[in-house]
């Protein structure tokens, strides 16, 4: 099989349906499959998907009995794809993304022949109309910046526990923002860089060294961990603007945690956990 798309679904069925339909519309091979993994949604959205894809030969639905988080939820789909479908590529896809560009598989195969990448990230259009999210970094995060990030998230947690996070967020709106620096790296192919976790393509090069994603995190920080792990194995990452997706950003988290303080506390807790795991890998 050419490619399997693994879509992680949580609560927002409209996003998942739009994601699936974008793949169906743009894919340029008949030799593909879509594996949608439901991460124990409790709002009836899985039942809607079951009805929507009851007779679909190109879609497999997998139901997790508990919320396994981001990496382990995707790992369920990776395991299924490798065991049953044996694809050349596995695309790990947020359900709030949509495939925009045509010729996806043709470009993917061409880039693999050229770069022998383990992980590929595409150009990402965000809801604000920008397209320079990828690539993120050209070097793995160092210890100093990692510890600084942990300190920032601990500060946010403290503000939430003191019940003043709302005031803090309000006052931040009046702080003069620094101009966003002009980035041009997103206009050309770039190897050996960190790419955004909303859409990854893993090749057989990746699976020559790893069976799945690192299973220790629940949510957030997977980009740093994946990039560092790949670099340590001497494998190559690739960003290319020749594949284009649209990303709504954070729709599942926003649906589950509409309160800003609850969301901030949730994000901070899991970011701290993931950054501590990253520090362990960095020091290993």
N, C-alpha and C positions, 0 to 999 in steps of 0.2 A: 504494500500500500504506500502511496506517495506521502500522505500526511493525515494525522489525526489531530483535531482541535479538541482540547480539553477545556470546557467552560465551567467555572466554579459558580454555582448558583446559590444565592441566599436571599430569599424573601421577595426580590423584585423581579417578578415573572415577565413584566413588559420589557425590561432591559434584556433579559435572556432571549426572549423571542426575537427581538430586534437584532440581537447579536447573531443568532442562528440564521436569520433571514439574510443578513448582510453577507455571511459566508456563502450561503447558497447562491446568492445573486452574483457574487464576484469571483468565486472559485473557478479555476480554469482546468480542472481535472475531474474526471468522474471517479477517480481512485482515491477518495477521501472519506472520512467519517467524523462525526461529531459526538463526543462523549460529554454529556452534561452531568455534573456531580452536584447533587443537592446537599448542602451542608446543614441538614436537619432544620429546614425552615419550618416555622410553627404557625404560619399564617395562611395555609391553604394554597400557597403558590405552586408547590410541587404537584398537587392534584390538577391544577390548570395546565401545567406542562405535560403531564401524563395524557390528558385529553387531547392537547394540541398535537402531540407527536405519537399518538397511539398506533398509527399505521405508517410511520416514517421509517424507511429502510436505512436512511443515512444518519439517524440519531439514536443513541443509546442513553437512557436515563439511569443513573445510579443514585440510590438513596442512602445517605449516611444516617446511622441511628443516633449520632451525636454530632455536635459542631466540632470538627477537627481543626478548625483554623484554616489559614490560607495555604501554607505549604503542604500540610498533611491532607487537606481536602483535595488539592491538585494531585498529590501522590496516589490517591485512590484511582483517579483517571489515568495517570501514567502507568500504574500497574496493569490496569485493564487493557490499555492500548498495547503495551509491550507483550502481554500474555496472549491476547486474542487477535491482534491486527498487524503486528510487526511492521510499523511504518518507518519510512526513511526519516521523517521529521515528526515531532510532536510540538504543536503550538499550545502554550498555556495562556488562556485568555480570560481576562475579567469579563463578567457578563455585561458590564456597562461600556463595552467597547464595540465598535463596528468596523468591519473591513471596508475600506474606501477604494483602494486601488485595484485595478484589474491585473491579470497576468501574474497572480500571486505565486503560484507554484513554479512557473517558468523563471521568475526572478529569483526565487529561493534556491532553485537548483543551480542557476548560474552563479549566484554568490557563493554557494558552497564549493563549487568547482574552483572558483577563484581564490577563496580564503580558507577553506576547510575549517569553518567556524564551529565552535561547540554551542554557542548561544548567540542568537541574533535578536536585535531589537529594531523596530521600525520607526519611521517618523510618526509623531503623535500630534494630532490636532486636538486642542483642548477647548472647553466650552467658551473660553474667553477669546477664541480665534487665533491664539498663538500656536506655533508649531516647533518650538525649540526645547521641549521637555527632554528629549533625547538628543545626544548622549548626556549622561549626568556627570560623570567624572572620568578622567583618563588614568587615574591612579587609585588604588584601594585606599579607603579611609585609614588614616594613621591613628595611633593610640591617643595623641593629644586631642584631636578633634572628636574622637569617640567619647572620651571622658567628659569633654565640654558639652556634648549632646546629652549625655546622661544627667549632668548637672542641670541643664535647662529643663528637662522633663521632670526632674525632682522638684524644681521650683514651681512648675505648673501644678503638679500634684499637691504641693503645699497650699497653693492659692485656692485650689478646689476644696481642700479639706477645711480651709478657713472661711469658705463660702464667699470669697471675694473675686472669684475668677471672672464672673460676669462684668464687674466693675473694671477689672484689669483689661479685659477684651475691649470694653467700651473706650477706655482711655487710650488704648493702643491705636484706635482709629484716627486719633488726632496727631499722632506722632508722624513727623515728616518722613516719608519713605525715600530711601535711596533710589536713584534712577536705576532701572533694570539694565545691567550691562549688555552691550550688543554681543550676541553670539553668532558665529558663522560656522561653527563645527557641525551644526545640524544640516548643512547644505551638501555635504559630501560624505562618502563612506568613511568610517573611522573604525579601526581595529583596536582591541585591547582597551576597552572602556566599559564603565558601568552603565547598564541600560535599565529603563523603567520596567517595573514588575507587572504592569497592566497587560503586557503582550510580549511573551518570550517564545522564540522558536528554538527547541533543542534538537540537535542533530545526533547522528550515530557517534560522532566524535565525543559528545558529552557522555553518552551512555557506555563508552569504552572505559570510562573512569568512575562513573556514578550510576547507581541504579535509579535514583529518584532525587528530589530536592532534600536539603537538610531538614530533618523532621523535628528539630528541637524548638522551633519558634511556633507561636500561635498566630501572630499577625504583626506586620511591620518589620523592617530590617532585612527582609529576604534578599533584597537587591545587593546589599553590602556583602552578605554571607555567600550568595551565589558567585559574585564577582571574585571575592577573595579565594574561594574554593577552586574556581577555575584557573585563576592565576597560579595558585600553588601547584597545580597539576601540569602547568606549562601549556594549557589549552588557550584557544583564542576566542574572544568575543568580537562581535561585529555590530555596528550601527549602520543602517542604510536608509537613506531617504527615498529609495526606489520602491519601498513598500510603505503604504500610508494607512493609518487607522485613525478613527475618532474616539476620544475617551471622554465620557461624561464626568468621571471622577467621583469616588466616594459615595455612590448611590446606595450601596448595601449598608454601609456604616451609618449613613444619614437616616435611612429608613428604620434601622434598629435602635439608634440613639439620637432622637431629635433634639434632646436637651444638650445645649452646648457644653455645660460643665460636666455632664455625664460622659459626653463624647471625649472631652479633653482628658478626663481622668482615665478613661478606657485606653485611649491612644498612648498616654504617657506611661501607664503601667506596662503595656506590651512592648513599647519602644525600649524602655529600660531593660526589660528581660532580654530582648533581642540584641541590644547593644552589648550587654554583658556576655552573651554567647559569642558575639563577634570578637570581643576582647580575648576570650579564651582561644579562639581560632587564630587570632593574630599573634598571640604569645606562644602558640604551639610550634 
